[in-house]
Amino acid sequence: MRGVHRAIAATAALLTALTAAGGVDETGELPPILLLPQAGSYVGPRAEPGPTITHQYLLDDDENVPPIYRYAGAVDGG
């Protein structure tokens, strides 16, 4: 069941990123790059949460249906 919850959370994050990126443009094209911030706090010895880390996803060049974004790593500087 955890896998389903993760998939739902990932889909929600992707939809949020698409909305933040302006969704599709005037021609109906998806943005070529999505930036997803990751933030959170974890139980541990630190009193405050760590910095936000921004992750980059690139739209696959193939004509996939549905379109596929591939993880391209964390963006330097968060």
MOJOKA-V320754 format. One record per pair of residues at least 4 apart in sequence whose C-alpha atoms are under 7 Angstrom apart, sorted by the first residue. I is the first residue (numbers start at 1). J is the second residue. D is the distance in whole Angstrom. If there is no record, write none. Layout:
I/J/D
I/J/D
This chain:
1/5/7
2/6/6
3/7/6
4/8/6
5/9/6
6/10/6
7/11/6
8/12/6
9/13/6
10/14/6
11/15/6
12/16/6
13/17/6
14/18/6
15/19/6
16/20/6
17/21/6
17/34/6
17/35/7
17/36/6
18/22/6
18/23/5
19/23/5
23/30/7
24/28/5
24/29/5
24/30/5
24/31/7
25/29/5
25/30/7
32/58/6
32/59/5
33/56/7
33/57/6
33/58/5
33/59/6
34/56/6
34/57/5
34/58/7
35/54/6
35/55/6
35/56/5
35/57/6
36/54/5
36/55/5
36/56/6
37/52/6
37/53/6
37/54/4
37/55/6
38/52/6
38/53/5
38/54/6
39/51/7
39/52/5
39/53/7
40/49/6
41/49/4
41/50/7
42/49/7
52/78/6
53/74/7
53/78/4
54/74/6
54/75/6
54/78/5
55/73/6
55/74/4
55/75/6
56/71/6
56/72/5
56/73/6
56/74/6
56/75/6
57/69/6
57/70/5
57/71/4
57/72/5
58/69/5
58/70/5
58/71/7
58/72/7
59/68/6
59/69/4
59/70/6
60/68/6
60/69/6
60/70/6
64/68/6
